[in-house]
Amino acid sequence: MNKIGKILWGFAFIIVGTIIGTNALDLTDINIFFNGWWTLLVIIPNLIGLFSNEDSKFGNLIGLVIGIILLLATRGILDFDTIWALFIPCIFILIGLSMIFNNVTKNNITSKVRARNADELESIVATFAEQKVNINEEDFKGANIDSIFGNVVLDLRKAKINKEAVIKTSIIFGGAEIIVPSDTNVKIKSTPIFGGVSNKVSNKIENKKTIYIESFCLFGGLEIR
């Protein structure tokens, strides 16, 4: 969580604490458990993520829209039957928008990934299966990971990385795990749709190696550790 995210979460907790405290003192009578209050557990994190996340704003925007739709439905403003009828078409629209968004929106990570020659990249595919790949004492420049209703585990702890490597992942109804060397930084650009990316790597200034990861997750997840 970056500095902006911590500040915004701090304000959120202060507001909730203030409401609970003033209610307890009978200074206010604000019902925080109104009909549909649980949708705030979707809305607030995604709203904060729009201002604090550098890599997954598109995913946060989708989550925010979903949260607002659910709130309106629980308040009787929208009809649940209509929402369910439009669910599948909306999924296809979101997939299309994410593809367009990925191609139009370019940052340093995208440039790094797309500048690498495809012949230099390992191709790892898991379709209705599991793939475990260990790179042992070999030069590693990058990989393309496709996990469709499957799972991929890529172990790079013993790989030889010369300053930089790139990884591009497409995870659809599946999962992937990337294990990186301890002396490596990781920079991520992710587009999650009903999925997510968990990065457990602590970037350190003294690390001279960097892995750039561009990830698309649809009903799937990527873990980096």
N, C-alpha and C positions, 0 to 999 in steps of 0.2 A: 504494500500500500504506500503510495507516494504522499508527499506533504499535503497536497490539496485534499486528497481523500481523507487523511486523518483529521484535517480541520473540519471538513463537511460532516464527517461522522461525529466529531466532537460536538458540533452545533446540534445535530439530531438528538444526541443523548441529553444535552442540556435542555432542549425544548421538552422532551418527554418527561425528564425529571422535574422540570418546573411545573408542568401540567399536573403530574401526580401529587406534587407537594402542595400546590395551591388548592387542589381538590380536597386534600386531607385537612387543610386548614379552613375549609368552607369559604374560601375566597373566590373560587370559581366552581363551575359545575360542567366541566367538559368531559363528555363521554368518549374516551379513546377506544372503547370496544363497541363501536357502532356496527351496524349491519354491513359486512364486507370489509371490516378493519384488516383482516388477514391479507388483503390484496396489497396493503402498504408494505408487507414483507417482500413483495415483488417490485413495487414501484420505487421505494426509497433507495435500495441498493443500486438499481439500474440508473436512477436519476443521478445519484452521486457518481456512478461509474462514467457517465457522459462527460463529467467535468474533470475526473481524476485519471481515467484510463487512457493510455496513449495507443494501445494496440487493439482494443476490442470495442470501439464506440458503436459500431454497427450492431453488434450483438446486444449492447446495452440499450440501444434505441428500440430494437425488437422487443426486448424484455419489458421496457417501459410501456410500449404500446399495448402489449398483452396484459400487463397489470392494470392499465387504465380501462381496457375493454372489460376485464373481469370485474373491476370496481363498478362500472356503469351497469353491468348485468346484475350484480348483487343488489344494486340500488333500484332495480326495476326499470332503468332507463333503456336498456337494451334487452333483447329477448335471447335467452340461452339457446333455444332451438335454431334461431337464425345464425348464431355464432358457430354452433356445431356444423351446420350445413355449409358454412363458408370455410371451415377449418382446412380441408384438403386443398382447395384452390389457393388459399393464403399461403400454404406451405410451398407450393410450386412458385408462387410469386416471390416469396422470400428467397428461395434458392436462386431464382433468376436475378433478383436485385443484388444478392451477395456476390454473384459472379461478376456482374457489371461493376459493383462497388470495388471489388478487388482489382479489376483491370484499370479502372479510372484512378483510384487512389493509390498513389505510389509514395513510398517513403524510402529511407536508406536501406531498410531490411529487404523490401521488395526488390530494390535495385541490385542488392548483393546477390539475392537468390537467382534472379533472372539473368544476371551477367555470367553466371557459371555455365560452362559448357555441359550440355546434357550427357555427353560421353564420360564425363568425370564423375557422374553421380551414380551411386548404388541404387538399384531399383528393387524395392521391397514391397510385395503385394500379398495381402491376406484377405481372401474372399471366402466367407463361411469357414474360416480356418484360423490357426494361430501360427505366427512366424516368429522365431527367436533367432536373432542375428548377433553374433559376437564378432567385433572387429579386433583381432589380437595382433599387436605389433605390425599392423599394416597402415600404409598411408591412407588417410581418410580426408576426402575433399568435400563430400556431401552425399545426400541421399534423397530419393523421392519415395515417400511412404504412402501407400494406398491401402486403407483398412476399411473394407466394406463387409459389414456383418462378421467381422473378424477381429483379431487382436495381433498387434505387432510389438515386440520387445527388441529394441536396438541398444546393445551394450557397447559403449564407446570408451570404457574406462581404461583399456589398454591400447587404444588406437593412437596412431601418430598423426597429430594435427599440426600443420605448419601455419601458425597464426590464425587462419580463418577457415571455417567450413560452413556449408549451408545445408539446410534440410527443409524440404517442402512436404507437408502432410495434407492428405485429404482423408478425413475420417467420417464415414457415413454409417450410422447404426453400428459403430464398432468402437475400438479403443486402441491406444498406442502408448507405449512407455519408452522414453529415451533416457538412458543413464549416461551422464557425461563425466569426463575426468574432473578431479577436484580442483585443478588449476585452470579451469575454463569458465569464462563468462558466457551467459546466454542472453540473447536479445530476441524478442518475439513480436511478431505481428499476427494477430489471430482474428478470425471471423467465426464466432460461434453462433449457431442457430439451435436452440434447445440443447446445447452442449457447452463445453468449456475447456479451458486450459489451466492446468495447475503447474506453476513453476516453483520448485522448491530449491532452486539454485541461488545462492547468495553471491551476487557479482562483487568482485573485489578489484581494487585499483591495480594491485600488483600482478594480477593475472594477465598474461600476454597473449592468450588464445581466446578466440571468440567464435561461438557458433550462432549463426543467424537462422532463425526458424520462422517460416511463414506457414500458418496453419489454418485450415478450414475444417470446422467440426459441425456436422449435422446429426443431431441425436447421438452424439458421440463425445469422447473425451480424450485429451492428451495430457499426460503427466511427464514432467521433466524433473529429474532429480540427479 
